[in-house]
């Protein structure tokens, strides 16, 4: 895994994920930086979220290490979208959904 993602990014992912799970109420950058403790400064949060991550590889390592036992048959299915839902171009609906 370390050839696809740096140790620093893995460490940041662990801290930010733990902080998100521990937080109550509104999740903000200030709140995340407070809950992450050492190594999770206010500037670390946007740096982490601007880092491109190979999510398919990360999820496969997680599934392989935490959910599989030798001899299991597994069918993994996924869907990926490169365009965000708020892409800036909204088309008017032809009829109302009421």
PyMOL commands that set and color helices and strands:
alter all, ss='L'
color gray80, all
select helices_A, chain A and resi 7-22+29-36+42-49+55-66
alter helices_A, ss='H'
color red, helices_A
deselect
rebuild
show_as cartoon
